[in-house]
Amino acid sequence: MDYNQAVGKLSQTLSAKRFSHSLGVSQTAAELAARFAEDVAKAKLAGLLHDCARAIPSNNLLQMAEVFAIVVNDVERCQPVLLHAPLGACLAQKEYGVDDPHILKAIALHTTGGRDLSNLDKIIYLADFIEPSRDFPGIDKLRSLASDNLDAAMLAAYDKSLHYVIEQGALIHPATVEGRNYLLLQRQTT
């Protein structure tokens, strides 16, 4: 399935707001990929499909994760919405014919981040954070960082995400902490 076919199919499965967000992430991912000499087509497709499982009701996510043999940790069991990312990778493969492991990994990690991310992984994580419809205090600084330095932008995005999760009184996914710590440790050793 090509990009335009994926757009058509996705428009039928997501709400108008979520679909518009996905188009914004796709556009932002393509821009970041061009800026950092990454594959624009891969970034554009990963950005488009990153939320392809987002319309699945929360009460079905755990059951679907079991069907796809996704290992679920305690945080995801308590907050199943986090499973839309790894499930999205499975659906991108099954429903949209995506077989590129780099695209699938970027989709799977776009919500929590993680350790030792590729540039494509970082681009999708950041594009989801800064696409044009996003508006929160500090967004302009984050957009500016993302255009200059992926790692600095990732650290700022992790910090913003952690502050938000703490303010909500929610559980922090260990992959987010691990990703942030990994980047900080990389800074200290270089």
N, C-alpha and C positions, 0 to 999 in steps of 0.2 A: 504494500500500500504506500503510495507516495504522500508527500506532505499535504497536498490539497485534499486528497481523499481522507486523510486523517482529520483534517479540519472539519470536513463535512460530517464525518461520523461522530467526532467529539461534540460538535454543536448539537447533536441529537441526544446526548447523554448527560450533559452538564446544564445547570441553570444558566441563564443569560449572564448573570454576574460572574459566575465561576468560569464560564467560557471566555468572557472578556478578559478576566484575569489571566487565563492560560495564554491567550493571544499576546497579552502584554509581557508575560514571562518569556514567551518565544522570541518576541522582538528584542527584548532586553538581553536575552542570552545570546542572540545573534550578534548584537552590537559588542558585547563583552568578548565574545569569541574572536571577532575581527580585531578588536583592540589588543588581544593577547595572543594572536597568531594561532588560534585553535580552529578546529573544523566548524565552520559556521553552520553547515547543514545539520550536523549532529547536534549542536547546541540548540538550534532552532526547533528540531524535532523533540529533543528531550524537554525543552521548555514548554512546548505545546502539550505534551503528554504527561507532564509531571503530576498533575492532579486528576488523571483519568479515572482513578478509583475514588475520588472525593465524594461522588454522589451516592456511594454505598452507605446505607444507614449504619450508624455506630454499632447497633446491636447485631449486625451481620458480619462485621469486620473480623471478629475472633473466629467465627465459624469458617469464613473464607480463608483466613490465614491457615487454619488447619487443613483445609482442602488442598492448598498450595504448598503444604509442608514448610511453612515459615515458622521458624523458632520464635516464640513469643516470650519476652521477658516480663518481669513483674510490673514494670512501669507501663508497658504496652497493654498488659492485661487490665490494669486499672484505667488506662486512658487509651482505649482502642482506636481513637481517631489517628493516633500516630502510625497505625498500621496501613493507612492509605498510601503511604510512600512505598513500602516494599510490595504491597498488593498492586500498586500502580505499575511497578516494574513487571510483575507477572501478567497483568492485563495488557500492558504495552506489547509484550511478547505474544500473548495468546490472541488478543482481539485486533491488534494493529500490525502484527507481523514484524515487529522490531526484533532483530536478532543480534544487534551489536551490543556486546557486553558492556562497553563504555557508556552507552546511552542508558542501558538498563540500570547500571550501578548509580549513575547520576540521579535517575528518577528515584531509586530506592533510598538514597541518602539525603534527598532534598529537604527533609523536615528536621532531621536530627543532626546532620553532619556526621563527622567521625574522624578517625585517625588517618593521617597520610592520604588525604584526598587528592585526586588528580585535578588538573586545572578545569576540566569539564565539570567535575563534581562541584567545585567551588563556584563556577559560573552559574550553574543551575540553582544552587543554594542561594547565592546572592541575587540572581535575577528574580527569584520568588520573593525575596525580601524588598527589592527596590523598584519593581516594575512600576510604570507610570501611575497606576491607580492607588498605589500605597501612599499613605499620608500619616505620618506620626512624627513626634518631636525627634529631631536628629536625622531625618531621612536625607536631607540635602548633604550633610556631612558624609553619610554612608555612601550615597551615590558618587560623591567626589572621590572617596577612598577607593571605591570599586573601579573607577576609571583609571586609577594610578597603580594600585598594588592589591592584588587578590588576597594575599595573606593578611595585610593590615585590615582590609575590609572584612575578611572572615572573622578576625578577632573582634572587631567592633560589632559585627552581626551576632556573634556568639554572646558577647556581653549584653547586647540589647535583648536577645532572646532569653538569657538567663534572668535578667532583671524582670522581664515580663512574667516569666513562669513563677518566679518567687513572689511577685506582687499578687498573682492569681492564687497563690497557695497550692500550686500544683506540683506534681512530682517532676524532678529533673531527669531527663533521659541520660543514662551514662555515656552514650555516644557523643553527646554534646559536650560534656565535661572532658571526655577523652580527646575530642577534636581540639578544643580550646587549649588544653594542657600540652598537646602535641605541638601546636604552633608556637606556644611560649617556649617550650624546650628547644625547638628548632632555632628560635631567635638567640637563645643563650649559647648554643653550640656553634653558631656561625659568626 
